Amino acid sequence: MPPGKSTTLVLTSDRGTRASATVEDVLVNSQFVDAEVDVFARYGSSPWTRLARYQVQRQLVGRH
């Protein structure tokens, strides 16, 4: 990527879970934990450096 340019990455997952509980019950369940994403980068043979850490927004989706 040329200097001064940027890019956007969109990460998706086919992983998830199914529950017969209500949405409210799922969101307060102790096993329903928030995820974090760490973003790392490196240049050439330099070591990986963490650039940022983001919280993944909780999102419940309907069945497909």
C-alpha positions as CSV (number, residue, x, y, z in Angstrom):
1,M,0.0,0.0,0.0
2,P,1.4,3.4,-0.9
3,P,2.5,5.8,1.9
4,G,-0.4,7.9,3.2
5,K,-3.1,5.6,1.9
6,S,-5.5,3.6,4.0
7,T,-7.7,0.6,3.6
8,T,-10.7,-0.9,5.3
9,L,-11.0,-4.5,6.4
10,V,-14.3,-6.1,7.2
11,L,-14.1,-9.3,9.2
12,T,-17.1,-11.6,9.3
13,S,-17.6,-15.0,11.0
14,D,-19.9,-17.9,10.3
15,R,-19.6,-18.8,14.0
16,G,-22.3,-18.1,16.5
17,T,-24.7,-19.8,18.8
18,R,-28.4,-20.5,19.1
19,A,-30.5,-20.1,22.2
20,S,-34.1,-20.8,23.1
21,A,-34.0,-18.0,25.7
22,T,-35.2,-14.5,25.3
23,V,-32.9,-11.8,23.9
24,E,-32.7,-10.2,27.3
25,D,-31.8,-13.5,29.0
26,V,-29.0,-14.1,26.4
27,L,-27.5,-10.7,26.9
28,V,-27.2,-11.0,30.7
29,N,-26.0,-14.6,30.7
30,S,-22.5,-14.9,32.2
31,Q,-21.4,-17.1,29.4
32,F,-22.3,-14.5,26.7
33,V,-19.0,-12.5,26.8
34,D,-17.9,-9.5,24.9
35,A,-15.1,-10.1,22.3
36,E,-12.1,-7.9,21.6
37,V,-10.0,-7.6,18.5
38,D,-6.4,-6.7,18.5
39,V,-4.9,-5.1,15.4
40,F,-1.2,-5.8,14.7
41,A,1.1,-4.6,11.9
42,R,4.7,-5.0,10.9
43,Y,7.0,-3.7,8.3
44,G,9.6,-5.9,6.6
45,S,11.2,-8.1,9.3
46,S,10.4,-5.8,12.2
47,P,8.5,-7.4,15.1
48,W,4.7,-7.3,15.2
49,T,3.3,-4.3,17.0
50,R,-0.1,-3.9,18.4
51,L,-1.8,-0.8,17.0
52,A,-5.2,-1.0,18.6
53,R,-7.7,-3.0,20.6
54,Y,-11.4,-2.8,19.8
55,Q,-14.4,-4.0,21.6
56,V,-16.8,-6.0,19.3
57,Q,-20.3,-4.7,19.6
58,R,-22.8,-7.2,20.8
59,Q,-25.2,-8.1,18.1
60,L,-28.0,-10.7,17.9
61,V,-29.2,-11.7,14.5
62,G,-32.2,-13.7,13.4
63,R,-32.0,-17.1,11.9
64,H,-31.2,-17.5,8.3
